[in-house]
Amino acid sequence: MKDQGYVALAGNNLTMPAIALTPSGQGAIAFSVLGEDHFPSAGYVRITEDGSVGPIHIAAAGLGPHDGFTAYKAFVGDPPRTRWGDYGATVTDGANIWLASEYIGQTCTLAQYFPSPTLAGFGSCGGTRTSLGNWYTRLTKLSQ
């Protein structure tokens, strides 16, 4: 992969990468993983001093589909062009690399989303999400 400049996972997309390198040349690429066998998940690869990348790691596995308002045609156009994963970042403090990637940390049923006819607790799925978005940001510390 080093010579081609690609990191890939068959049947999935690795979106919105963010890269950081320590002063010694070691680093990581953070991204969101989503596709045929992954609900939106937080992932990363390590970069060695010679520029090689290691295997893909899942820092936080997605638990369900993305169902925020930015995924619906009425809000983003037709065909939908969502902004999934655009809140990722990486930074180094010299010895460690900190990663931030989006993932889906919960899922709920329609009955949990609409718990009562009076709208008490509407859209929070028991306090695990906001009513208009169910994504989280995963922070991961990689020690060198």
Secondary structure, DSSP 8 states (H G I E B T S, - for coil): -TTTT----TTEEEEEEEEEE-TTS-EEEEEEEEETTEEEEEEEEEE-TTS-B---EEEE---S----GGGSHHHH-SS----TTTT-EEEE-SSEEEEEEEEE-----HHHHS--TT-TTTTSTTTTSBTTB-EEEEEEEEE-
